[in-house]
Amino acid sequence: MSLVSAASLRLVGPGAQTSTDAAGRSPDELRTLAEQAAQDLEGAPALEIARWAAQTFGDRFCVTSSMADAVLAHLVSRVAPGVDVVFLDTGLHFPETLRVRDEVARTLPVNVRSIRPRLTVGQQDGQYGPRLFNKSPDDCCQLRKVEPLERALSGYDAWAAGLRRDESPTRANTPVVTFDARRGKVKVNPIAAWSQQDVDAYIARWNVPVNELFKQGYGSIGCWPCTRRTKAGEDPRAGRWAMFEKTECGLHV
């Protein structure tokens, strides 16, 4: 399959239909699949985990990416060219993040779906007051990330995320495959067992796009109002919501 062009980047607004026509498996079937796969694939290479997901779910499988890097999108594209890559375009991303998204759409054999919240940032300010991310970051994340993801995943039975066990204590027990009971879908974490050194080695070997902010002292990259540079020795995610007792946006809990 030839490399896709920038035309493969689809901006999906809040009113767009995101589901597919094909009927999926029942939640009970998906739970059984996930539980068995979690046992069978623990310790397996990341590419094998991605291949299992692609072969098991076909078009009803997608990748999610924050565009901190394109490691997961690249990995899955090796076994599933043309796979959908879901990016949550919150309207509050750093320009560097959007550049990674556009480069992924331009250079990798994937279909980037850029999902927007129901409200623009201006509309959200008008309804909830300005700078909701400062007053209630959980509510802001719900509006700009969690709800859009629920909508984006409506047509899939399974989704892949780039969670790693070494990223933070809250992710230390991340399984390679699990059943996402809240959404009724299988969640696949192919690189859960990778270290940062594994990620760096993959990026170097395959020349994978990476967010330039990592070179500027950021350990983890989210929306610009809620992300700061990390200090030497800090947890990579210490720069996220640093003024709040908050470590996750809600997508993975």
N, C-alpha and C positions, 0 to 999 in steps of 0.2 A: 504494500500500500504506500502510495506516495505521501510525502509530507503535506500537511494541510496548510492552507493560507490563513491570513487573518480573518477571512470570511467565516471561519469555523467558530469564531467567538460570537455567541448568541447572547444578547442582552435580554433577559427575561423579566418583564415587568410584573407587578403584583396581580394583574388581571389575566395573565397568560395561562393557558392550559399546560400543565407540566406532566400530566399523567400519560401513560401509554395505554394502548387498546388491549394488549394481551393480558389475560387473567393470570394473576400470580398464585403462589402457593398460600395455603392458610397459615395463620400464625402458629398453630400447633406443628405443622410440617416444618416450618422454618425453625422453630425452637429445637426440634429433634435434630435437624441438620446441623444447627450451630453447636449443640452439645456434643455430637459425635465428632464434628470437625475440630473442636477445641482440644479433644483428646488426641485425635489422629495427627494433627498438624503442629502441636506444641514441639518446638525444637526443629521444625522443618525450615528450609531456606525460604527467605521472603518471596522469591520468585515462584516457588512451589505453592505457597499460600495464595498468592495472587492468581496463579493459574487455576487452582481449585475453584476460586470464586468466579472467575470468568467462565469456566466450563460449566459450573453448576447453575449459574444464574443468567448467563448470556446477556441479552439487552436489558434485563432487569437488574443489572449490577452497575454501579457508578462509583467514581472516586470523588472524594471531597478534598479540597485543597485551600489552604489559607494563603498560598503563594509566597510563603517565606522561602520556599525553594520548590523545585519541581521533581524532587526525588520520587515521591510516590506515583505521580502522574507518569513519569518516565518508566518506572519499574513496571507498572501495570500495562502500559502501552506496548511493552515487549511481548506480552502474551495475549493482549486484547487490543490490537490496533483499532482506532476509532472509538474507544471507550469514552463515555461521557465523563467530564470533569466538572464538578459543581463548585463554583466560587461564589461566596456570599459578598456581594458588592454593597457594603454597608453605607456607602457615601461618606465614610470617615476614614478611608484608608490613606496611607502614605502614598505619594506618587510612585515611589520605588516599588511598592507592592503591585500597583496597577501595571507597571512596566513588566514585571515578571509574568503577570497574567497574560499580557499581550504577546510576550515572547513565547510563552507556552503554546498559545493558540496558533502562532505563526510557524513554529518550528517542530512541534511534536505531532505525531499522528493520533491526536485526540480531539474530542469535540467539547470545547469549553462552553459551559452554560453559566453566564454571569447573572446571578439571581438578586433582584433588588427588593428592599422592604416595601411594604404597602404604603408607607409614608416617606416622602422626601425628608431630609434633615430640617428644612424650613417648615414643612407641615407638622413635623413632630414638635418643633419648638413652639409653634402656634397652639398646639393641642395640650402639650404637657409642660410648657415653659422652656426657656432656653437652657442649653447645656444640661440636659437630663443625665448625661453621663457623669456629671459631677455630683448631682443630687441623689440619683438612684441608678447606679450602673447596672444592677440586675434588670431593672425595667428597660433600660436602653438596650441591653443585650437581647432581651426577650423580643423587643420590637424589631431590631435590626439584624439579628442573627438566628435566634431560635425559631421564631415563626417562619421566616423565609426558608430555613432548612426543612421544616415540616412540609411546607408546600413543595419544595424542590424534590423531596424524596417520595412524593406521592405515587410515582409510577415505577418504583423500584422495589425489589424484594431484599436487596442487600446493598450495603455501601461500605467503601473502604476509607479509613482515616489514617493519618500519619502519626498516631500516638506512639510514644516510646516510653518504656519503663524508667529510663534514666532521666527523664525530663523534670520530674518533680515527685515528691512523696505521694501525692494524690494519684499518680499514674504508675506507681511501682508494681502493681498487680495486674496491669492491663493484659487481658488474654489475647491470643492471636485471632481467635474467633469467639464471638459471644452473641447472645440473643438480646437485642435492644427491645425490652418489653414495652417501654414507653411508646415506641413507634411501631412495634410489631414487625421488626425487620432484623435481618442478620447484619451484624457489624463486624467488619474484617479489619484487623490491624496487622498488616503483613510485616511491618518493620518494628513491631513492639519490642523485640529482643535486641535491636541494634543499639549500639553506643554512638556517641557523637563522632567517634573516630571512624566507625563504619559508614556513617552518613558522609563524612568528609571524603573518605576513600571512594565512595560511589560517585560523588560529585566530580572528583578529580578524574576518575576513569572515563566517565561518560560525558563530561563537560556539560553538566546539568545547570540550567539557569538557577541563580541564587539571588536573593534580595540583597542589594548593596548596603542596607542598613546594618547587616551583621559586621561589616568592616568598620562601622562607626560606633561600635560599642553596645549594640542591642543584642540581648541574649534570646529574646523571644519577641515576635512582632505581631501586634494586633492593630486596632484602630489608633490613630495618632493621639487622641486626647487621653487615652488610658494606657499608654506605653512610654516607658522611659528607658534610658540606657542602664545597663546593669554594671555593678562594681565588681572588681576582681574578687573571685571567691564566692560570689553570690550565686544562688540557684538561678538557672537560666530564665525562669519565669518570675523572678523577683521584681522585674520591671513592669509587670502587668498589674493594673489596678493597685499601685503601690500605696495609695492613701486609704485603701479599704481592706477589710478582712474578706478578700475575695481572690480566688485563685483560678476559677474556671468561668467561662462565659455562659455555660449552661448547655452547650452542644453535646458534651460528653459525660453528663451526669444524669 
